[in-house]
Amino acid sequence: MKKTRFNLIIPALLLLFNFSLSSCSKDDEVTPAYGTVSGIVLAYENDQPLADVNVSVFHADSNAPVGENTTTNEEGNFSIDLEPGTYFLRLATLGYQEAPPVGVAAIPFTITAGLTTKLEYDLVKLTDQDVGAISGQIQNNGQGMAGVLVTATNANGDIAYSAISGQDGHYTIWNVPTGSYQVKGYIKAFDSEVITTNTSQAQITEGVNINMTSGGVASLDGSVKFLATGNKIVDVALIHPLTKQAIPGLATTTSGSFTLNDIPDGVYLARASYNNDSLVVDPDFIVKFGEPVVSVEAGNATVSQGESIKNVLDFAVTGAILLEGPTNDPAEIIPMETSAAGLTFSWKAYSSTSDYVIELQDINGNIIWGGFDTTGETPIKNISTKATSITYDGPALRAGRIYRWKVYASKDQNNTGGWSLISMSEDQMGLIQIVE
């Protein structure tokens, strides 16, 4: 069966909270207090093991790098010891699409002391193999800086590739098409120099070191409006306009008004709501006014949205579609075990909905069933239903694999024949693991 992929996912609103790094030493532990994540990485097209794949670990609740990294062996296997908690992995190597792809919310996993969590990943081979990599260190006063978003932007300024610096400040941006790029770092309260470099096919351009200096001083006030729901604590963050990744540290939580401080000069997008809080950003708000663009120059911040330019950042959030099953518990990001036989997804009815759109993603973030076809001028719903449940009839699901399903609420526009999205389920819900 042909494997179909879609490159655009309706905004998942991936956000970042304040990040922190663990400095505990395993040698200081008197009793075993670590669990293990182990797994195998295979080529998607032929299930052959992939060696030398870089595996990086991030905290699921903050997107901050843990500092524990490794590479797969000749059999495609890897293993990392971690403190109990919730994490996600990023995998990258030359010639294969990063997992998960940039802009796609990673599927998290939970580590329990004394236990091993086993995962399996498939990397998709890139059609264009004319790619290289950029590597270096993010530095401040000669010392490595961890947790910095590093981007390489092409000469036209419309495409960017990225990585997050590790605990020692080193980074590698993989699979950058050959050409000239401007490399820059992003993190709260620091400005970055910009280095121009070139990539060559199948080569790693090394020594692209970026110096960061204190200087982010802008502040931005804003508020969150709650539609048809009571006020709750939500998160707000600034993200890179091309990679759609959160800028480390430029985030806060609020139940109404908020302030973001220490914003460096640059251009950002602003987004809200990430945790399982039964809220999502109102899709209609984005459709009508566009995503808020935050521009910071000489320490002054302005917000443009559509034709409006102002000095404050405002959001509207609405209730999320609540999933009934199968799904993880909102308080625990642990996939629910379920059988592929007769697999049926169900959810609670959402007010004013004309129909629902369903999608299923694999652990890499690839849509393997449903979702939207965005190859034309107008998105097309691949699978929709007026009911509040649907039985899965897509490609065979593999035992042991983790998947995530989502549902979107669509509302017909009177007398126009068009439609708009009015809500969706949350990114960290709908996690399932297929069992025999």
Summary of the structure (lengths in Angstrom):
residues: 436
radius of gyration: 21.4
end to end distance: 21.3
largest distance: 69.6
contacts: 1453
relative contact order: 0.14
helix: 2%
strand: 52%
